[in-house]
Amino acid sequence: MGFATRSVAALIVMGAASGCIPSSPGYDPAPSAPQAPPVLAPDTPPATKPQGDGVTALPSAPPAWEARRAVANARTVTESVYTVRPGDTLRGIANATGAGSEAIARANLLPAPFTIRTGQRLTIPGGRYHGVREGETGIAIARAYGVDWSRIVSANGLSEPYILRTGQRILIPGDALPRSAAERAAAFRLDIDDILTGGEPAIKPNERPAVAVTSPRRVLPPSAAIAAPTMSPGAFNWPVEGRVFKRFGAGASGERNDGIKIAVPEGTPIGAAADGTIAYVGTGVPGLGGVVIVRHGGGITSVYGHASQLLVQRGQAVKKGQKIALSGESGFADRPMVHFEMRSGRSPIDPLTRLPRR
């Protein structure tokens, strides 16, 4: 995690600039043909709900990890060997031993569809296993144990679409020691990767994720897992017209920026860079203030930070150029700006490699 530390360092460097903001080395700031101004979705209500840090948003429920908190009640399983009996299934063996079926499959190199045979000896991996309950998110589970969700993702080999299932048993890293609620809260810090990989609520094994809605007035409940877009997003647009004054990657002082910083006037409309589905709206990511995260097809995600008003809802389908927020100085921003970030899977990528050249 550690995003806040990097952001503070980055903004110290930014604060040294004054007057005309210099362009990044090797980047031509000459404007291209202007894009159409962002357009708000019809029937969008006023963004009147205070989010803290001077940010307002549309009326909505709290995120799933706040609405449904997890309880740290993991069961400790001792490593053992199980001999498969007639009629056994991998799920049944998992239920009998208390281990996760996915963990047993990984430990024994069982490929999908995880066929087992009578007499086969299976290693039952030991550890602490948390039984996932309906509506729980990875973020809530990580908070309950005071560990980074990314470590739980790695320990369990989780992958797209990162939606947990009710009854699934996930391994909690062995050095995650029991602590007080306050200590666990202090040990956990939310970041963008957590939202992308652990922000959706668990659903029943045979349940399908909800389809995105088009109206900001039709709010999907926090208990609904949202299906990721499947269509290719095509070409991306700039979220705002402005000057890039902080580039992607390591800065002169060693600080790292996972996106680009664009200088704009306060209240500038921010447009979605491509078609997609809103994955997150809020102020929970340290340093970024008002944030909108949009999932696109092809595993691409875009992030828009430092907003003053948030004009979309989680689970809302948006079109390229649709107004999703207004710029501001929230978070660690020391002037009106937009933090724009793109990710391929879980990895940040330089937005300038995907945006029209200016």
N, C-alpha and C positions, 0 to 999 in steps of 0.2 A: 504494500500500500504506500504510505509515505507521500501521497500527492500533495498534501498541504505544505510539507517542507520544501518540495521542489517549487511550488507556486510562489511561496514567500520569497525564495531566492530569485525567482524570475522577475517578480514585480519590483524588487530592489533595483535590479538592472533597468527595468522599464522606467522607474521613477527618476532615473538620472537624466532622461531625455526631457527636453522642453521645446516649446515653440513648434516648429515644423518637425514632424516625426519622420526620421529617416527610414528609407526602405531597406529591406533585407539585402545583404550582398548577393549579387547575381540574379536579383529578381527585378524585372522591369515593371514599374508601377503605372505605366501608361494605360489609361482606361481602354477597355474593349467596348464593343457595341453595348449600350446599356440594356439591362434586363428589364422586363416588365416589373413594376412594383408588386410586392407581395399582397395577396388578396386574402382577407379573412373568410373562413367558412361561414356560409349563411346561418343565421340564427344563433351565432355565438353569443353567450351571455357576457355581461361585464366581468372583468377579472377583479373581483372585490374581496377574495378570501386572503387575509394576511398570511404570509409564509415565513415572516421574519426577515431580517436584513433588508427591509424596505421593499420586499418583493410581494406582489399580489398574484393570485391565480384564480382560475375558474373554480366555482364550488365543487368539491369532490371529497371522497372518502380518503382516509390515510392510506399509505402504501401497504401492501399485503404483509410485510414484515412487522409493521406496527399494529395492524388490525388483528393478526394472529401470531402471537408470540409462542415460541417453542419452550419446552421444559427440558432441562438437562437430566434425562433419565436413562442414559445409555446402559446397556447390559454388557457386562464383561464376559467374553467367551475365551476359553482356553484352547490353544491350538491342539488339534487332534487329527486322527485319520478315521474316515468313515468308509465302511464297505457297503457298496450299493446292493440293495435287496430287490427282489422282484416287485414291480409296481412303484418303485421309488421315482420321484421326479426331483429335479434340482430345487424347485421351490419348496417341496415338502421336506427335503433334507435341510434347507436353510431354516425352515420353521422349527424343525426338530432340534437343531444345534444352536440356533440363535444368531448365526452368522448371516451375512448378506449373500443372496444367491449370486449377485454379480461378483462379489469378492471370491466366492468359491470357484466360479467359472474362470476368473483371472488367475487364481492360484494354481489351477490345474490345466491352464491353457486350453480351455474348452471353447471351440469356435461356435458361433451361432449356427443352428438353433439350440446349442447346448445339450446335445444328445448324450445320455449316460447309459451304461450297460450293467447288467447284473454281475456282481463280483468285482467291479472296478473299485479301486481304492482311491478315495478323494481326500486331499489335504483340506482340512477345515482351518482357515487362517484365524488366528486368535486376535483379540483386540476388543475395543469398546464399540458397540454398534448401537446407533440411534434408530429407533423405529419411527419412520416418517408418518405423521398424521395429516389428515385432510386439511388443506389450506396452509400448511407450513411452507415456508420458503427456506432456501439455503441460507439467506442472510439471517433469518430468525434463528436457525439452528446454530450458525456460527456464533452469533451473539450469546446464545444460551451457554455455550462452552468457552467463550472468550478466545476463540482462535480465528485466524484468517480463513475466510471461506475458500480462498484459492488453494490453501493447503488441503482442505477437505475434497475439493475438486480433483486435485492431483492424486490423493490417497485412494480415491474411488474410481479413477479413470473416467469421470463424467465427461460427456460430450454433447454436442447439439442434439436436441434443442434445449437442453438444460432444464427440463421440467421433471420434477420429482413425482413419484407415484405413491399413493397411500399404501402403507404396508412395506415399502422399500426400506431396507436396512442399510445405513451408510456408516462407514468406518470413521470414527473420530480419531485423529492422530494421537498416538500414545502419550506424548508429553503434554497434552492438554489437561492440566491438573485442575481438580475442583477448586473454585474460588468463589468469593462472595459475588452477589449481583453487581455491586459497584465496581469490583475489580474486573469482572467480565466485560462490563460496559466500557470501562476505560481501555481495555485491551483491544477492543474492536473498533475499527474505523472504516466507514463505508467508502467505496470508490466505484468508479465506472464499471470495472470488470466484475465486481460483486453484483451490480444491478443486471448486467448482461447474462451472467451465469447462475445467479442465485436469487433473482428478483421475482420469478414466477411462482405462484402457489402450487402446492402439490395437488394433483387430481387423482381420481380413481383409476385403477389399471386400464380399464377399457373406455375411459372418457376421452373425448377429443377436446383440444383447446378451443376457446371461443374465437369466432371470426371477428375481425376488426369492424367497428362501426364508423359511419361517416358523419354523424351529427355529434357536436360537442355537448348537446343536451342529453344524449342517451349515454349515460355513464355506466360502464361495466363495473361490477362490484370487485373489490380487492381479491375475493376468492376465485375469480375467473382467471385461468391461465390464458394468455393471448397467443394465438397462432402467429408464427413469424411469416413475413411475406415470402412468396416463392418466385414471383416474377423478377426478372432482371431489372434493376433500377434504371439502366441506360446511362446517359451522360448526366453529370452533376452540374448544378449551377452554384454560383456564389451565394451565400446566405444573405449578404449585405453588400452594398457598394461602399468601399472604404479602402484605406491604405493598410497593408500588412506591415506592422512594425515589430513583430516578434515571430520568428520562423520556427518551424518544427525542429526538434532535436536538441542537442546540447548547446548551451550558450557559452559565451566567453568565460564565464565564471564556473563552468561545469554543471550549472543547473540544467534540467531537462524539461522541455515543453512538449507535451504529447499532441499538440495541435498548433494552430497559428492564432495570433492576436490581431484583430482588425479594429482600427480606430474609426469610430462613427459618432455622430451626435447622439445625445441622450434621446431615447424614445424612437430610435430608428426601427422600422419594421424588419423583423428577421424572417426570411423565407426558408421553407424546407428545401434542402439542396436537391432532393429527388423524391419520387413517390416512396411511401413507406408507411409504417405503423408506429405510433407513439408508444415507446417502451417505458418512459419515465418522465414525470413532471414534478419538480420540487426543488428544495434547497438543501438536500441531505448530503451532497458531495462537498467535503471541506474545500474552501477556497474558490469554488466556482459560482457561489451565489445561486441565482435563479437558473435552473438547468432544464433543458428539454433534450431527450435522447430519442432518436428515430432509428428504427430497424428498417433496413432495406433488403431486397432480395440479394441472393448471392453471398450472404454472410457479411454484408457491409453495414456498418452502423455510423451514424453521424451524431455529433454532440454539439450543443449550442449553450454557452455559459455566459455568466454575468448579466443575465436579463433582469429587467425591472418588472415586466408583466409577462405571465405565462398564459397563452391563449388557446391551449389545446388540452385534451384529456388523455390519460393512459388508455390504450386500446382504440384510439381514434385513427382512422385511415386518413392520410394527408397526401396531397398532390405536390409535385414539384412547384416551387414558388408560392405555395400557400403560406399565409402569415401564421406563424406559430408562437411568436413572442415579440416583445419590444426590448431594445438594448438598454443597458443601464450601467451602474457602477457597483453592482452587488458583489459579494464575496471579497476577494483580495484585490479587486480592481481599484486603481487609483485615478481612473478617468473613464468616461464612457467608452465601452469596447465590446467586442464579441469574441469570446473564445470559441473557435471552431475546430473540431476534432473529427477524424475519421478512423475507423478501425475495420480491419479485415479479420473476421473471427475475433480473437482476443488481442490481436496485435495492433497497436497504433501505426498508422501510415501517414506519410506526408500528404496533407490535403492538396498541396500545389501540384502533385502528380496526377490528380483526378479532376481538378477544376480547369475551366477555360483559361488560357494564358491571357494576361492583361499587359 
